Amino acid sequence: MGDEYLTMAEIEAKYPGEWVLLDRPTKDRHGDVTGGRLVFHQADRGLLDAELLSRHLREFAVLHVYDPNAEPVYLITPWFEEEWTDDSTPAGGSSSSPPS
């Protein structure tokens, strides 16, 4: 690892479900990472963070690679029955604050 430039397609194929640290990432015109020099990869984000702190990279990207074979993750958000107005006050006039 270190000097090997990989495209995002190569990274996604080689490291599904892992955190990836790239040095000198390349980006498209929208700012999305298109590749970079692979520095480190690991399933444990904490180990990647420790590796990042041990290096002095000027320009880097930390990415989590989607694993198509992993169990789906569901984000459950509360359902609010009250309607909020533009001034962040419930339509019914309650003094409670909206969720942050």
C-alpha positions, 0 to 999 in steps of 0.5 A: 500500500502507499503508491498504488493509485486505485479508481473508485471502481477498483476500491469498491471491488476490493474493499467492500464494507471497509473504511479506506484512507486515500492520499491525494484523492482525485475528484470529478467536477462535482467534488466526488472522489474518483480515486486516490493512492491507497494508504490504509484499509480496515473494517474498524474505523477506530484503527483507520483513525489511529493510522490517519493520526500517525501520518501527516497527509496534506490531502486525503479522503476517508471513505466507507465502501458500501458492501452489497452483501451486507445486511441492510441498515434501517434508520428509524426516525420519529413520526411527528403528528404536529405540523411545524410553522416557519417560525419553528412553533407547532401549529397548535401553539405549544411552546415545545421546541422542534427536534434538533 
